Amino acid sequence: MSRVRLLVGTKKGAFVLTSDGARRDWRVAGPHFAGWEVYHLKGSPADSNRIYASQSSSWFGQVIQRSDDGGETWQTPGSSAADLAGANGFPRGESNKFTYVGHVGTHLWYDGSQHPWEFKRVWHVEPSLTDPDVAYAGVEDAALFRTDDGGKTWAELPGLRGAKGDLWQPGAGGLAVHTILLDPRRNGRLYVAISAAGVFRSDDHGATWKPVNRGLKSLWELPDPDAAVGHCVHRIALHAARPDVLFMQKHWDVMRSDDAGEMWREVSGNLPSDFGFPIDVHTHEPDTVYVVPIKSDSEHYPPEGKLRVYRSKTGGNEWEPLTRGLPQRDCYVNVLRDAMAVDALDPCGVYFGTTGGQVYGSADAGDTWTPIVRDLPPVYSVEAQVLP
């Protein structure tokens, strides 16, 4: 029987949750990197035991961790333990070096002035679909990096910041590349999403990029209805069998594109709120999509205090609430953009973590839910792996 491994990043460390294919009983291991923020960790599709993790601290800085045994042990690629014992306890090492290429330049600041790019942390790590030594890192301030040597060294793909980067402006959550999608059918095509700049696409392995934001409306933030950049995109998702169809959870509005981002249309339909952060697609049904609505941009909790996942089986517009097993009163948690995942079993498993430290799982595509673990630190990210 296949097994499932969940990789959970939290405000105070990483956890690895494992179960057999029934997905009823779970083993919780961790915390790894206790006390550090782990924004994201993800396994390689080419080698399930290869896992990359982003460990960070506003005080000690950024560290990339790598496991080659499924999360049992970890190393800092390119750095020894002695390398990390820098002056005054600050970590240093080759895998920690994220340096913008060329003239650093500026981007828009909150007050409309220009502000120098400043590296803060890695938000998201996306391993290659075919090579475990290749991975992409989305960072704050917004930029994209790539490693070809298993995380020992990272090189910026500066063409992304060349796509009107001087007009990018941070939102309430900062200015970060938080989503990276690799097209499984078109070699060299990548998408990234940036808060608060929008979606960008490359068709040449990340050398050049263009904004793909037509159809997005951000009337409160952008008076220009045709603005090419500046849209606060929270998350995008695609299905491997139909990668030209993209789904988006935006800062207000759930959107869909049928032409690789060239044009977007709203599919919020009957959702109780079209504000939220995560969005994901069923592994076996390209038109089945999941979101978790929250009340508003200032009230980051579910409407009516009811934690509900909404599922559309029609690619948007028609949504049904999924509530069985989820708290339906007095619930005021949030689900962050990287904190939802699906597995590849049949029926499809769906998982999400909350800012209250709960991780919920459904082994029947969302029909029923159970809490896998309830009292972790606030959950930043959840990723699912199916193991032989």
N, C-alpha and C positions, 0 to 999 in steps of 0.2 A: 504494500500500500504506500502511496506517495505521502510525503510529510510536508508540512507548511512551517515556514520560519517567518516571523514578523520582526522587523528591525525598527525599533522605536527610539527616536531622539527626544530628549526632554531638556528642561531647563537646568537639571542637575545630573546629567549623565545619560548613558545609552543603556537600553535593555534589549535582550534577545528573547523572544517568546517562541516556543516550538510546540507543535502538536502533530498527531498523525492525521491522515486524510479525513477522519470523521470530524475533526475540529471541535471536539467537545471538551477535552482535557488539555490544559496547557501548562508547560513548564516555563517559569520566569527566571531568567539569568541576568544578573547585573546588580547594581549599576556598574557599567564600564565608564572610566573617566569621571568618577564621582566628583560632584561639585562643579564640573564644567558644563557649559551650555553645549549641547550637541544639536545643531540645527538640522542636520540631515545625515543619514547613512544609507547606503544602497549597495546591493550585491550586483556582481557582473553577470549579465545574461550568458556570457561565454564560459564562465567558471563560477558556479554558485558559491564556492567557498571563498572567493575573493570579494571582500567587502571594503568599501571606502567609507570613512567617517570624517565629518567636519567637527572638530573639537575647538571651541573658542571661548574667549573670556575678554570682556572689555578691559580687564586689567593686565592679563598675561599674554594676550594676543591669539594668533591663529595657529593651530596644529592640524595637519592631516594625518590620520591614522589609517592603517591598513591591516586587515586580517586575511590570512591565507588558509584558515581552517574553520571558516564558518562562524567566526566571532568568539572562538574559544580563547585565542591569544591575539595580541595586537602589536604592531610595530610602527615606528615613524619612518617611512621609507626614505632612504637617503640620509638618515641621521641616527646616530647611536644615542643611548641614554645619556652619555656624557655630553654629547653635542647639545642636548636640550637643556642642560643645566647652565644656562647663560647667566650673565651678570645680574645680581639681585633677584635671581629666581626666574627671570624672564626666559621663555623658551627660545631657542634659535636652532637652525638646522636647514638643510637644503629644501626639505619638503614644506617648509613654512614660508618660502620666499615667493610672494606674489607681487610682481613689480610691473606697473604699467609701462608700455612700450613707447619710446619716443618722448616728445614734449607732452607733459602730463595734461596740459590744457585745463579748461574750466567747463562747468555746467551751471545751469540756473540754480540759484539758491531759493530758500523759502520766500525771501523778500523781493525776488526778481533780479537781484544782482548776480554777477558771475562768481563762482566759487571753485577753488582747485579740487581736482579729484583726490580723494583720500581713501586708502584701503582700510576697511573695517573688519570684515569677516567673510567666510564662505557660507553662502546660504544653501546651496544645492550642489550635489555631485551626481553627474550622470555618466555611468560607465558606457563604453562602446558596446554595441550589440554583438560584436564579433571578436574583439581583442581585449583580454582582461587587463592588459597593460596600458590601454588607452582609456582616458576618462576626461570629462569636461567639468569645470567648476564655475558656477555662477556666483559672483561676489558683489559685495557692497563696498564702495560706490560702484555702480553698475559697470561690469566688464565680464568678459568670458575668457577663461584660461583652459589650456589643454595639457595633459601629460601624455607622453608616449613611452614612459619608462616605469609604469606602475606607481606613480605618485612621487618619485624621487625629485623630479623637477617639473615646474609648471611654466608655460609660456603663454603670454596673452595673445588673443586673436584681436588685434587692434582695429580691424575693419568694423567691428560692431560699434565702437565709440565714434567711428567716423560717420555713422548714419544719423546725422543731426544731433550728435551727443551734446553739443553746446546748448541745445534747447530742452534737454531732459531736466526734470525738476523733481526733487524728492517729495513724496507724500508723507502722511502721518507715520508710516512704517519705514521711512527712509527711501533710498534709491538703490534697488538691488535687482540683479538677475536672479529670479526665484524659480523659474521654470525653464527646463531645457528638454526639448523633444527631438528625437532622432527618427527620421523617416526610414522605416524598415525596407521600403521598396525602391526608394530613389537614392542611390549612393551620393553622398555629399550634401543632402538637404537636411538642414537643422532649423528649428524654431527656438527662439527664446522669448520670454515675457518678462517685462520690467515694470516695477512700480516706481514712479508713475510716468512711464514713457510709452508703453504699449507693447505690441508684438512685432518681432523682426524675424525675417527669413533669410537664410543663406542657401544658395544652390551650388556652392563651390567649396564645400568643406569648411566654411567659416571665414574664408578670405574676404568676401564682400557681403554686405547686408543691405536690405531695404526694409523700411517700415511697411507693415501690411495691416493697416488699421481703418481702411475705408468701411463706412457703415457704422462705426462706433460713434455714439453720441455722449458727450460729457458736458452738458449744458452748464452745470454749476461751476466746473473747473475751467472749461475752454469755451469761451463765447463763439469761437470760430467753429462752425459745424463741420468743416472739412479739414480740421487740423490733422496733420500727418503724424505727429507725436504728441505726447502729453496725456494720454489716456491711462487711467489707473486700472490696469488689468491685474486680477488677483490670481488667476490660474487658467491654463489651457490644457486640453487633453485630446488625444486622438486614439483611434482603434487601429491595430496593426494591419488588419485586412483592408482598411479603407482610409489610408493616411491623409488623403486630401480633404477629408471632412474633419473640421476642428470644432471643438466646443470650448466655450469660455465662460468663466464666472468673473464678471467685472464688478467694479465699484458701482453698484447698481447695474442691473441687467444681466441676464443669461443670454449668451449669443451663440450663433452657429455660422460657420463658413463652409461652403461646399466646393470651394476652389482654392484650397491651400492658403487661405487668408486674404485673397484678393478683394473679397467683399464679405461683410458680416451682416447678419440679420438677427433681430431679437427673437428669442424663443422662451421668454419668461412665462408666458401663458398664465395659468391659474395658480402660480406659486403665491403663498401668503406674503412673501417678501422676496424681491429679486436681489437683495443684498446677501453676500456670503463670501466665503473664501475657497473651499475645495470644490472640485468637479472631477468626476472620473467616469470611465466608460466600462460597461460589462465586457468581460474578456471574450465571450462567444457571441454577443449580440451587438453589432455596431450601432444600433439605434437606441440601446438602453443606456441611459445616462443617470448619474446620481449627483445630487447637490444637498447641502445642509443650509437652509436659509436661516439668517439671523435678522434681528429686528431692524437695525440701521447702522450707519457708520459711527454713531456715538453710543449706541446700545448694542454691544457685541454679545448678545445672548438670544436664544430662540424666542420667536413670538409666543406670547401667552405662557412663557415658562415651560413649554412642551418641546422636548428634544425629538425632532422628526427629521428623518432622511426623506428626501423626495426623489422619486424615480419616474422617469419618463421612458416609455417603451416605444415612443414614436419620434425619437430624435428631438424632443422639445415640445413646448406649447401645452401638451397634456401631461400633467404631473399628478402622481398619487402619493399620499403620505404613507410612510412606513413607520409604524409605531410599536409593534408588538415586541415587548422586552425593553423598550426605552422609557425613561421617566417622563410621565405626562403631567407632572405638576412640579412647581417650585424648582425648576432646573434653569440655571443661569450661567451655563458654561458656553464656551465658543469652540469651534473646530477650525484650526488654522489651515492655511492653503496646502501644505505638504502632508497633512495629517489624515489623509484618506488613501486607501489602496484596495486593489482587487487582486485575487489570486487566479490561477489558470486552471483550477480543478472544475469539474462538472458535477453538481451545480457550482456556479461561480461563488467564491467567498468574497465578502465585502467587509472592510475594517475601517475604523476611524478612532482617533484619540482626541481627548478634550483638554481644555485648559484646566479642568478640574482633576486631571490625572487618571481618568478612566480610559480604557481601551475596550471598545465594543467590537464584536464580531458577528457576522451572519454567515452561516454555512449554506443558505438557500437563497442567495442572490438578493437578500434584503427583506424577505418575507418575515423572518423572525430574527431577534437579536439577543445576545447574551453578553454580559460584561466579562471580559477575559481577565482583567485586572482593574482594580478600582482606585488605588491610592498611590499612583506614581506622581512624581513632580509634573507640572504642566507639560503637556505633550506638544512638541513642535512638529514631529514628522512620523509617519508610519509607512513602511514599505513591506511588500509581501513577496516571498519566494516559495516556489514549489520545488521540493527536493525529491529525487528518486528514492 
